[in-house]
Amino acid sequence: MAKAVLLSRTARIRLPKQDLWSFLADTDRLNRNIDLSPVHFAPMLDRRRKGHYSAETRSYGRRVRYEEFPFEWIEGRFYQVLRRFSRGPLAEVSTGVRLRPAADGTDVEVFARIVPRTWFGAIVARTLLARTGIRKTVALARALELHIRDPQTHAVPALPPPEQLDAGRLELRTAQLSRSHDAPNLIGRLESHLRTASDLEVTGMRPFELADRWGVDRMQLLYVFLHAADCGLLDLSWSVLCPVCRTVREDAGRIRQLASRVHCDTCDIAFDTDLARSVEIRFDVNPAVRRAERDRYCIGGPANSPSAVAQLRLEPGEQRSERLEVDPGWLRLRCYQVGAPVACEVGSAGGTLRVECGPGELRVLGSPDIGGAIRLEVDNRLPGEALVVVERERWKDAAATGALVTSLDGFQDLFPDQGVAPGDEIGIANLAVLFTDLSGSTALYERIGDVRAFAFVQSHFRYLRDAVVRENGGVVKQMGDAVMATFADAREAWSAAASMQSGWDDFRRGHLGDDDSVALKVGLHQGPAVMIDNDGRIDYFGATVNLAARVQGCAAGGDIVLSRAVHDDPEVAPLLAESDYRCDVFTTGLKGIGEEQTLWRLRRP
């Protein structure tokens, strides 16, 4: 075997490091635009080689097979990948990108280490690979610099081919979206994104992640995406993610098509499908608008795992030390070869995270660091390879979960077929349920007559729905004078309930004048629930729903009654402490509930 060939090229790019990282870390787009061929990837079945793929592609008309090792990266600093070939002129190729801050921009180094198998391989390494891979990658970085500095003169680099985009249909459906939903700035951003972003960026889109990147309101952008799907600009799908590695393990266009139990081949675990914990909505550009190429050019680059700040592969006995740039907050550390992930909190003062990968156990030890930096020290004590991942503990925060989306008001009207099949059900780990009712409404009908009383009750439904919608919830159903609404979390349910009661007097006076005999009763509970089909509409049942109804039954009027699960919720407790509501605690038995319940009654002063 010939001596390894080392190649490197460095260029000063006058852009911030993060702009370059976001562009170059999309290795699928990068490989496509340096004229590499599509690749077929299959996970390796050997459990000792988790994260490895068997890959097959074509190069100059010849079939090429190789083993792709897991990418390694530190966000914003470097990434690299090793590919080992079973036959041919090359034995292995390791390529990557390294970014270093400079006084007037960023130094971009594109590097490769190539081990030829033959003398011909050495020639190929020094000529063809250097020219196609390294030089073209640097050229793309320079093109990005030119575009950002003068976007009117220089086009976005790596634009999708014009034949992939139907510009007329994009404009037509964007205009339809603008007529159905009033958000011109966000719709304009979406249209530009669909025109210019890479294929990877217009498939599997996560609206909350894009909203954070664009600096816009998450819920407003989610509603734009939902209406865009209704107009045929986007297609929606439901992704089931592995709770350990957070990669998509199943996709379905409808909720009813999701399997109740899913297996992750990478982590070798099976898990239940849960709308709150493992299912999120994602969006693809509609193929009639733009044909986003589905061929894969790279599968394991940093852009494929946007929540991961670091991924390192260590040989047996190897130790690594790397500096991380992360904001204060929670991190999640996991090793593909060892047990369950471990969460740890990083403060503003920085610190050192010592990770030990041992048989059956991942140990994470933290210590303060007066320098304010985060240093990751990893020690592989396994007899084989260890693949360690450090990721921001933010999947649920950045995911529009199935529980959230299906509880949004208007979702069922836009997508009436997006429910469970009749007779089927799907679990939700946590759902906040709000019930309301009116006290004094029966006497109101007798006092002011059926027509006026009925009009008041209908107006009160609209008033309650507005409060629910403002807090990202949805009204499930109306029963007589009562309303059932659901929310993805208790904080939003409490905010909706407080809004209902705080504005009730003004609402009532606007319809009934000085008649104060009708009062609003509100009850809240949260917990696991089951989604079902109820005559073609989404509905919920289970102990949580039953208890929420009973909690509301304890309200007397003008009050909000909370279960312990809501009162003690870590996001609700601070809001209660800051509010001016008077709180009384009491214990009572509830019909159909085995043991007595401690409840909290809150009234406005």
C-alpha positions as CSV (number, residue, x, y, z in Angstrom):
1,M,0.0,0.0,0.0
2,A,1.4,3.4,-1.0
3,K,2.2,6.2,1.4
4,A,-0.7,8.5,2.5
5,V,-1.2,11.6,0.4
6,L,-2.0,14.7,2.4
7,L,-3.9,17.6,0.7
8,S,-4.9,20.9,2.0
9,R,-6.0,24.3,0.7
10,T,-6.8,27.4,2.9
11,A,-8.6,30.6,1.9
12,R,-9.4,33.7,3.7
13,I,-13.2,34.3,3.4
14,R,-14.5,37.6,4.7
15,L,-17.6,36.2,6.4
16,P,-18.4,35.3,10.0
17,K,-17.5,31.8,10.9
18,Q,-21.2,30.9,11.6
19,D,-22.3,31.9,8.1
20,L,-19.7,29.6,6.6
21,W,-20.5,26.8,8.9
22,S,-24.2,26.8,8.1
23,F,-23.4,26.7,4.4
24,L,-20.5,24.2,4.4
25,A,-22.0,21.8,7.0
26,D,-24.8,20.9,4.5
27,T,-22.6,18.2,3.1
28,D,-25.4,16.8,1.0
29,R,-25.7,20.0,-0.9
30,L,-21.9,20.4,-1.0
31,N,-21.2,17.0,-2.5
32,R,-23.9,17.6,-5.1
33,N,-22.3,20.8,-6.2
34,I,-18.8,19.5,-6.4
35,D,-20.2,17.0,-9.0
36,L,-20.1,13.9,-6.9
37,S,-22.6,11.1,-7.8
38,P,-25.6,10.1,-5.7
39,V,-25.0,7.4,-3.0
40,H,-27.1,4.5,-1.8
41,F,-26.6,4.1,2.0
42,A,-27.6,1.1,4.2
43,P,-26.9,0.9,7.9
44,M,-24.3,-1.7,8.8
45,L,-25.8,-4.7,10.7
46,D,-22.8,-5.2,13.0
47,R,-23.9,-3.8,16.4
48,R,-20.3,-2.9,17.1
49,R,-20.3,-0.5,14.2
50,K,-23.4,1.6,15.0
51,G,-23.4,4.8,12.9
52,H,-21.5,3.1,10.0
53,Y,-23.0,2.7,6.6
54,S,-22.4,0.5,3.6
55,A,-22.3,2.9,0.6
56,E,-22.5,2.4,-3.1
57,T,-22.0,5.0,-5.8
58,R,-20.7,5.3,-9.3
59,S,-17.5,7.2,-10.4
60,Y,-16.7,7.7,-14.1
61,G,-19.1,4.8,-15.0
62,R,-17.7,2.3,-12.5
63,R,-19.5,1.0,-9.4
64,V,-17.7,1.9,-6.2
65,R,-18.5,0.4,-2.8
66,Y,-17.1,1.6,0.5
67,E,-17.8,1.8,4.3
68,E,-18.7,5.3,5.5
69,F,-17.6,5.9,9.1
70,P,-19.6,8.3,11.3
71,F,-18.8,12.0,10.7
72,E,-16.9,13.8,13.4
73,W,-17.5,17.4,14.2
74,I,-17.3,20.3,16.6
75,E,-20.0,22.8,15.6
76,G,-18.5,25.9,14.1
77,R,-14.9,24.5,14.1
78,F,-14.4,21.4,12.0
79,Y,-15.9,18.3,10.5
80,Q,-14.4,15.2,8.9
81,V,-15.4,11.8,7.7
82,L,-13.5,8.6,6.8
83,R,-14.5,6.4,3.9
84,R,-12.8,3.0,3.5
85,F,-13.0,1.2,0.1
86,S,-13.2,-2.5,-0.3
87,R,-11.4,-2.5,-3.7
88,G,-10.0,-0.2,-6.4
89,P,-7.1,2.3,-6.5
90,L,-7.9,3.9,-3.2
91,A,-7.9,2.2,0.2
92,E,-9.4,5.0,2.3
93,V,-10.2,8.7,2.0
94,S,-10.6,11.1,4.9
95,T,-11.9,14.6,4.1
96,G,-13.1,17.6,6.0
97,V,-13.3,21.3,6.6
98,R,-11.8,23.4,9.4
99,L,-12.7,27.0,10.2
100,R,-10.5,29.4,12.1
101,P,-11.5,33.0,13.1
102,A,-9.4,35.7,11.4
103,A,-9.1,39.4,11.9
104,D,-11.2,40.2,8.8
105,G,-13.2,37.0,8.4
106,T,-12.6,33.3,8.6
107,D,-9.8,31.1,7.3
108,V,-11.4,28.1,5.6
109,E,-9.2,25.0,5.3
110,V,-10.4,22.1,3.2
111,F,-8.2,19.0,3.7
112,A,-7.9,15.4,2.8
113,R,-5.9,12.4,3.8
114,I,-5.9,9.7,1.1
115,V,-4.3,6.2,1.3
116,P,-3.8,4.8,-2.2
117,R,-3.9,1.1,-2.8
118,T,-1.8,1.4,-6.0
119,W,0.5,3.8,-7.8
120,F,-2.4,4.8,-10.0
121,G,-4.4,5.7,-6.8
122,A,-1.6,8.0,-5.8
123,I,-1.9,9.9,-9.1
124,V,-5.7,10.1,-8.8
125,A,-5.3,11.5,-5.3
126,R,-3.0,14.3,-6.2
127,T,-4.8,15.3,-9.4
128,L,-8.4,14.5,-9.8
129,L,-9.5,14.5,-6.1
130,A,-7.6,17.7,-5.3
131,R,-9.2,19.4,-8.2
132,T,-12.8,18.1,-7.9
133,G,-13.1,18.1,-4.1
134,I,-10.9,20.6,-2.5
135,R,-10.7,23.4,-5.1
136,K,-14.5,23.3,-5.8
137,T,-15.3,23.5,-2.1
138,V,-13.1,26.6,-1.7
139,A,-14.8,28.1,-4.8
140,L,-18.2,27.6,-3.2
141,A,-17.1,29.4,-0.1
142,R,-15.8,32.3,-2.1
143,A,-19.1,32.4,-4.1
144,L,-21.0,32.6,-0.8
145,E,-18.9,35.5,0.3
146,L,-19.6,37.4,-3.0
147,H,-23.3,36.8,-2.7
148,I,-23.6,37.9,0.9
149,R,-21.5,41.0,0.2
150,D,-23.4,41.9,-3.0
151,P,-26.6,39.9,-3.4
152,Q,-27.8,42.0,-6.3
153,T,-24.8,41.1,-8.5
154,H,-24.0,37.6,-7.3
155,A,-26.5,34.8,-7.1
156,V,-26.9,32.4,-4.2
157,P,-24.2,29.7,-4.7
158,A,-25.4,26.2,-5.3
159,L,-28.9,27.3,-6.5
160,P,-31.2,24.4,-7.5
161,P,-31.2,23.8,-11.2
162,P,-33.9,26.0,-12.9
163,E,-35.6,23.0,-14.4
164,Q,-36.5,21.8,-10.9
165,L,-38.6,24.9,-10.2
166,D,-42.0,25.7,-11.7
167,A,-41.8,29.5,-11.1
168,G,-45.3,30.2,-12.4
169,R,-46.9,27.6,-10.1
170,L,-44.9,28.9,-7.2
171,E,-46.2,32.4,-7.8
172,L,-49.7,31.2,-8.3
173,R,-49.9,29.1,-5.1
174,T,-48.1,31.8,-3.1
175,A,-50.8,34.3,-4.2
176,Q,-53.4,31.8,-3.1
177,L,-51.7,31.5,0.2
178,S,-51.7,35.3,0.6
179,R,-55.4,35.4,0.0
180,S,-56.2,32.8,2.6
181,H,-53.7,33.9,5.3
182,D,-52.6,37.4,6.2
183,A,-48.8,37.2,6.9
184,P,-47.1,38.9,3.9
185,N,-43.6,39.1,5.4
186,L,-43.5,35.5,6.4
187,I,-45.1,34.3,3.1
188,G,-42.4,36.3,1.3
189,R,-39.7,34.6,3.3
190,L,-41.1,31.2,2.6
191,E,-41.4,31.9,-1.2
192,S,-37.7,33.0,-1.3
193,H,-36.7,29.9,0.7
194,L,-38.5,27.6,-1.7
195,R,-36.7,29.3,-4.6
196,T,-33.2,29.4,-3.4
197,A,-32.6,26.9,-0.6
198,S,-30.9,23.5,-1.1
199,D,-33.0,20.3,-1.6
200,L,-32.1,19.3,1.9
201,E,-33.5,22.6,3.3
202,V,-36.8,22.3,1.5
203,T,-37.5,18.8,2.5
204,G,-38.2,17.7,6.1
205,M,-38.7,21.4,7.1
206,R,-39.2,22.1,10.8
207,P,-41.2,25.4,11.1
208,F,-39.9,26.2,14.6
209,E,-36.3,25.6,13.6
210,L,-36.7,27.9,10.6
211,A,-38.5,30.5,12.7
212,D,-35.6,30.7,15.1
213,R,-33.1,31.0,12.2
214,W,-35.2,33.8,10.6
215,G,-35.9,35.5,13.9
216,V,-39.7,35.4,13.6
217,D,-42.5,34.1,15.8
218,R,-42.7,30.4,15.8
219,M,-46.5,29.9,16.0
220,Q,-47.1,32.5,13.2
221,L,-44.7,30.6,10.9
222,L,-46.3,27.3,11.8
223,Y,-49.7,28.7,10.8
224,V,-48.2,29.9,7.5
225,F,-46.8,26.4,6.9
226,L,-50.2,24.8,7.6
227,H,-52.1,27.1,5.3
228,A,-49.3,26.6,2.7
229,A,-50.0,22.9,2.9
230,D,-53.7,23.6,2.4
231,C,-52.9,25.6,-0.7
232,G,-50.7,22.9,-2.2
233,L,-47.4,24.9,-1.8
234,L,-46.1,22.4,0.8
235,D,-46.9,18.8,1.7
236,L,-47.1,17.9,5.4
237,S,-46.0,14.6,6.9
238,W,-45.6,13.1,10.4
239,S,-42.2,12.0,11.5
240,V,-41.6,9.4,14.2
241,L,-38.3,10.0,15.9
242,C,-36.2,7.6,18.0
243,P,-36.2,8.9,21.6
244,V,-32.5,8.1,21.9
245,C,-30.8,9.2,18.7
246,R,-33.6,11.6,17.6
247,T,-33.4,10.5,14.0
248,V,-36.5,9.9,11.9
249,R,-37.5,6.3,11.9
250,E,-40.8,6.5,10.1
251,D,-42.7,9.0,8.0
252,A,-46.4,9.1,7.1
253,G,-48.6,11.6,5.3
254,R,-51.5,11.0,7.7
255,I,-51.6,10.3,11.4
256,R,-53.7,7.2,10.9
257,Q,-50.9,5.7,8.8
258,L,-48.4,5.8,11.7
259,A,-47.4,2.5,13.2
260,S,-48.2,2.1,16.9
261,R,-44.7,0.8,17.6
262,V,-41.5,1.6,15.8
263,H,-38.0,0.1,15.8
264,C,-34.7,2.0,15.6
265,D,-32.1,-0.1,13.8
266,T,-29.3,2.2,14.8
267,C,-30.1,2.1,18.6
268,D,-31.6,-1.4,18.4
269,I,-34.6,-0.4,20.4
270,A,-38.4,-0.5,19.9
271,F,-40.6,2.3,21.2
272,D,-44.3,3.4,21.2
273,T,-45.5,6.1,18.9
274,D,-46.5,9.1,21.0
275,L,-47.8,12.4,19.7
276,A,-46.1,14.4,22.5
277,R,-42.8,12.5,22.8
278,S,-41.9,11.1,19.4
279,V,-44.0,12.6,16.6
280,E,-43.5,15.9,15.0
281,I,-44.9,17.6,11.8
282,R,-42.5,18.3,9.0
283,F,-43.0,19.9,5.6
284,D,-41.7,19.3,2.0
285,V,-42.1,21.6,-0.9
286,N,-44.8,20.2,-3.2
287,P,-43.2,18.4,-6.1
288,A,-45.4,20.3,-8.6
289,V,-43.8,23.5,-7.3
290,R,-40.3,22.3,-7.1
291,R,-38.8,18.8,-7.7
292,A,-36.5,18.5,-4.8
293,E,-34.1,15.8,-5.6
294,R,-34.5,12.8,-3.3
295,D,-31.1,11.2,-4.2
296,R,-28.7,11.3,-1.2
297,Y,-25.2,12.6,-1.7
298,C,-24.3,12.5,2.0
299,I,-26.2,11.1,5.0
300,G,-24.2,11.8,8.1
301,G,-23.0,15.5,7.9
302,P,-23.6,18.0,10.7
303,A,-26.6,19.6,8.9
304,N,-28.4,16.3,9.2
305,S,-28.2,16.6,13.0
306,P,-28.7,20.3,13.7
307,S,-29.2,19.9,17.5
308,A,-25.8,18.1,17.8
309,V,-22.9,20.4,18.8
310,A,-20.3,17.6,18.7
311,Q,-19.9,14.1,17.5
312,L,-16.7,12.2,18.1
313,R,-15.5,8.7,17.2
314,L,-12.9,7.1,19.5
315,E,-11.0,4.0,19.1
316,P,-10.6,1.6,22.2
317,G,-8.5,3.3,24.9
318,E,-8.5,6.7,23.0
319,Q,-9.0,10.0,24.8
320,R,-10.1,13.3,23.3
321,S,-10.3,16.8,24.5
322,E,-12.2,19.5,22.5
323,R,-13.4,23.0,23.2
324,L,-17.1,23.6,22.7
325,E,-19.0,26.9,22.0
326,V,-22.4,26.5,23.6
327,D,-24.9,28.7,25.3
328,P,-25.8,28.0,28.9
329,G,-28.5,25.4,29.3
330,W,-29.1,21.7,29.1
331,L,-27.0,19.3,27.0
332,R,-27.7,15.7,26.3
333,L,-24.8,13.3,26.0
334,R,-25.1,9.8,24.5
335,C,-22.9,7.0,23.3
336,Y,-24.2,4.7,20.5
337,Q,-22.6,1.7,22.2
338,V,-23.7,2.4,25.8
339,G,-27.1,2.5,27.5
340,A,-29.3,5.5,28.0
341,P,-28.4,9.2,27.3
342,V,-27.4,11.5,30.2
343,A,-28.6,15.1,30.6
344,C,-26.4,17.8,32.2
345,E,-26.7,21.5,32.7
346,V,-24.0,24.0,31.6
347,G,-23.9,27.4,33.3
348,S,-22.7,30.7,32.0
349,A,-19.3,30.2,33.8
350,G,-18.5,27.3,31.5
351,G,-16.9,24.2,32.7
352,T,-15.4,20.8,31.8
353,L,-17.5,17.8,30.9
354,R,-15.7,14.5,31.5
355,V,-17.3,11.6,29.7
356,E,-16.3,8.0,30.4
357,C,-17.7,5.3,28.1
358,G,-17.5,2.0,29.9
359,P,-19.2,-1.3,29.5
360,G,-22.9,-0.8,30.1
361,E,-22.5,2.8,31.5
362,L,-22.0,6.3,30.3
363,R,-20.6,8.5,33.1
364,V,-20.6,12.3,32.8
365,L,-18.7,14.3,35.4
366,G,-18.9,18.1,35.4
367,S,-16.6,20.6,37.0
368,P,-16.6,24.5,37.0
369,D,-14.1,26.3,34.8
370,I,-13.2,29.9,35.7
371,G,-12.3,30.6,32.1
372,G,-15.9,30.5,30.9
373,A,-15.2,27.9,28.2
374,I,-16.7,24.5,27.8
375,R,-14.2,21.7,27.4
376,L,-15.3,18.2,26.5
377,E,-13.0,15.4,27.6
378,V,-13.9,11.9,26.4
379,D,-12.4,8.7,27.5
380,N,-13.3,5.4,25.7
381,R,-12.9,2.5,28.1
382,L,-14.8,0.1,25.8
383,P,-13.2,-2.8,24.1
384,G,-14.4,-1.4,20.8
385,E,-15.2,1.9,19.1
386,A,-17.3,4.6,20.9
387,L,-19.4,7.2,19.1
388,V,-20.2,10.0,21.4
389,V,-22.7,12.8,20.7
390,V,-23.3,16.0,22.5
391,E,-26.6,17.7,21.6
392,R,-28.7,20.6,22.8
393,E,-31.6,19.3,24.9
394,R,-34.1,21.0,22.7
395,W,-35.8,18.5,20.5
396,K,-39.2,19.1,22.0
397,D,-38.6,22.8,22.2
398,A,-37.8,23.0,18.5
399,A,-40.4,20.5,17.4
400,A,-44.0,21.2,16.4
401,T,-45.1,18.0,18.1
402,G,-48.2,16.0,17.0
403,A,-49.8,16.9,20.3
404,L,-49.4,20.6,19.7
405,V,-50.4,20.7,16.1
406,T,-53.5,18.5,16.4
407,S,-54.7,20.6,19.4
408,L,-54.5,23.9,17.4
409,D,-57.8,25.5,16.7
410,G,-58.7,25.2,13.0
411,F,-56.4,22.3,12.3
412,Q,-59.2,19.9,11.8
413,D,-61.0,22.3,9.5
414,L,-58.0,22.6,7.3
415,F,-57.2,18.9,7.3
416,P,-60.3,16.9,8.1
417,D,-58.6,13.6,7.1
418,Q,-55.7,14.1,9.6
419,G,-57.1,12.1,12.5
420,V,-56.9,8.5,13.7
421,A,-58.8,5.8,11.8
422,P,-62.2,4.8,13.3
423,G,-61.6,2.2,16.0
424,D,-57.9,3.1,16.3
425,E,-56.2,5.2,18.9
426,I,-52.8,6.9,19.5
427,G,-51.2,7.8,22.8
428,I,-50.2,11.2,24.0
429,A,-47.8,11.3,26.9
430,N,-49.1,14.7,28.2
431,L,-52.0,16.8,27.2
432,A,-53.5,19.8,29.1
433,V,-57.3,19.7,29.2
434,L,-59.5,22.7,30.0
435,F,-63.2,22.4,30.6
436,T,-65.6,25.4,31.1
437,D,-69.3,25.7,31.9
438,L,-71.7,28.5,32.8
439,S,-73.5,28.9,36.1
440,G,-76.9,30.6,36.0
441,S,-77.6,30.0,32.3
442,T,-80.8,28.1,32.8
443,A,-82.4,31.0,34.8
444,L,-81.1,33.4,32.1
445,Y,-83.2,31.7,29.4
446,E,-86.3,32.1,31.6
447,R,-85.4,35.7,32.5
448,I,-84.6,37.3,29.1
449,G,-86.0,34.8,26.7
450,D,-84.7,32.0,24.5
451,V,-83.5,34.2,21.6
452,R,-81.4,36.6,23.6
453,A,-80.0,33.9,25.9
454,F,-79.1,31.7,23.0
455,A,-77.3,34.6,21.3
456,F,-75.4,35.3,24.5
457,V,-74.3,31.6,24.8
458,Q,-73.1,31.5,21.2
459,S,-71.2,34.8,21.7
460,H,-69.6,33.3,24.8
461,F,-68.4,30.3,22.7
462,R,-66.6,32.7,20.4
463,Y,-65.2,34.6,23.3
464,L,-63.8,31.4,24.8
465,R,-62.5,30.2,21.4
466,D,-60.5,33.4,21.0
467,A,-58.9,32.9,24.4
468,V,-58.0,29.3,23.5
469,V,-56.6,30.3,20.1
470,R,-54.4,33.1,21.5
471,E,-52.7,30.5,23.7
472,N,-52.2,28.0,20.8
473,G,-54.9,25.6,21.9
474,G,-57.9,24.2,20.2
475,V,-61.6,23.7,21.1
476,V,-62.4,20.0,20.8
477,K,-66.1,20.2,21.3
478,Q,-69.0,22.1,22.8
479,M,-71.5,20.3,25.0
480,G,-74.6,22.4,26.0
481,D,-73.0,25.5,27.6
482,A,-69.7,23.7,28.2
483,V,-66.5,23.7,26.2
484,M,-63.6,21.2,26.1
485,A,-60.3,22.5,24.9
486,T,-56.8,21.0,24.7
487,F,-53.2,22.4,24.8
488,A,-49.8,21.0,24.4
489,D,-48.7,22.2,27.8
490,A,-50.2,23.4,31.1
491,R,-48.7,26.9,30.9
492,E,-50.7,27.8,27.8
493,A,-53.9,26.2,29.3
494,W,-53.5,28.3,32.5
495,S,-52.9,31.5,30.5
496,A,-56.1,30.8,28.4
497,A,-58.1,30.2,31.6
498,A,-56.8,33.4,33.2
499,S,-57.6,35.4,30.1
500,M,-61.1,34.0,30.1
501,Q,-61.8,35.0,33.7
502,S,-60.0,38.4,33.6
503,G,-62.1,39.6,30.6
504,W,-65.4,37.9,31.6
505,D,-67.0,40.9,33.4
506,D,-66.5,43.2,30.4
507,F,-67.7,40.6,28.0
508,R,-70.8,39.9,30.1
509,R,-71.7,43.6,30.6
510,G,-71.3,44.1,26.8
511,H,-74.1,41.6,26.3
512,L,-76.2,41.6,29.5
513,G,-75.6,45.0,31.0
514,D,-75.8,45.0,34.8
515,D,-77.1,41.4,34.9
516,D,-74.3,39.6,36.7
517,S,-76.1,36.3,37.4
518,V,-74.1,34.3,34.8
519,A,-70.6,33.3,35.8
520,L,-67.9,31.3,34.1
521,K,-66.5,28.1,35.6
522,V,-63.1,26.7,34.5
523,G,-61.2,23.6,35.4
524,L,-57.7,22.4,34.4
525,H,-55.8,19.1,34.5
526,Q,-53.0,17.5,32.5
527,G,-51.6,14.0,32.0
528,P,-51.5,11.2,29.5
529,A,-54.4,10.8,27.1
530,V,-55.5,8.9,24.0
531,M,-56.6,10.4,20.7
532,I,-59.6,8.8,19.0
533,D,-61.9,9.3,16.1
534,N,-65.4,10.7,17.1
535,D,-67.6,10.7,14.0
536,G,-64.8,12.0,11.8
537,R,-63.5,14.5,14.4
538,I,-60.4,14.3,16.7
539,D,-61.4,13.6,20.3
540,Y,-59.7,12.5,23.4
541,F,-60.5,10.1,26.2
542,G,-58.9,8.5,29.3
543,A,-58.4,9.2,32.9
544,T,-56.9,12.6,32.3
545,V,-60.0,13.8,30.4
546,N,-62.4,12.4,33.0
547,L,-60.5,14.0,35.9
548,A,-60.4,17.4,34.1
549,A,-64.2,17.3,33.7
550,R,-64.6,16.5,37.4
551,V,-62.2,19.3,38.4
552,Q,-64.3,21.8,36.4
553,G,-67.3,20.4,38.2
554,C,-65.9,21.7,41.5
555,A,-65.8,25.3,40.2
556,A,-68.5,27.5,41.6
557,G,-68.4,30.4,39.1
558,G,-65.9,33.2,38.6
559,D,-63.1,30.8,39.5
560,I,-60.4,28.5,38.1
561,V,-59.9,25.1,39.7
562,L,-56.6,23.4,39.2
563,S,-55.5,19.8,39.8
564,R,-52.2,19.1,41.4
565,A,-50.6,18.2,38.1
566,V,-51.3,21.7,36.8
567,H,-50.7,23.6,40.1
568,D,-47.3,22.0,40.6
569,D,-46.2,22.2,36.9
570,P,-42.7,24.0,36.9
571,E,-43.9,26.4,34.2
572,V,-47.2,27.2,35.9
573,A,-46.0,27.6,39.5
574,P,-44.1,30.9,38.7
575,L,-47.1,32.3,36.9
576,L,-49.3,31.6,39.9
577,A,-46.8,33.2,42.2
578,E,-46.7,36.4,40.1
579,S,-50.5,36.6,39.6
580,D,-52.9,38.5,41.9
581,Y,-55.4,35.5,42.0
582,R,-56.5,34.5,45.5
583,C,-55.7,30.8,46.0
584,D,-57.6,28.3,48.3
585,V,-56.6,24.7,48.6
586,F,-59.1,22.0,49.4
587,T,-59.5,18.2,49.3
588,T,-62.6,16.5,47.9
589,G,-63.8,13.3,46.4
590,L,-64.7,13.2,42.7
591,K,-67.2,11.0,41.1
592,G,-65.6,8.0,39.4
593,I,-62.2,8.8,40.9
594,G,-60.9,6.3,43.4
595,E,-59.1,8.6,45.9
596,E,-59.6,12.1,47.2
597,Q,-58.0,14.9,45.2
598,T,-56.3,18.0,46.4
599,L,-57.4,20.9,44.3
600,W,-56.7,24.6,44.1
601,R,-59.4,27.2,43.6
602,L,-58.2,30.6,42.2
603,R,-60.4,33.7,42.2
604,R,-59.7,37.2,41.0
605,P,-59.4,39.8,43.7
